[in-house]
Amino acid sequence: MALVETHSLAVPADAGSSSALVSEIKGFWKRFFATAFNPYRPELHYMRGPGPAWRAKHGMDAPVRLKPRDL
């Protein structure tokens, strides 16, 4: 899944100076790399079924819906 980040670009008062341009480019690349290489991957964290806490609460004999391939 891609994350699209949008920002409104405010033109600084000293827009003609090269240091402001370099600062703006540097800020863009810093935000780009922070979002493009974000280590969080939610698809690795979703729950795939009842876990140990659920089994401790309901017991091992509780009815659990099984998928046809598990039978």
Beta strands, then each sheet from edge to edge (+ up, - down):
end
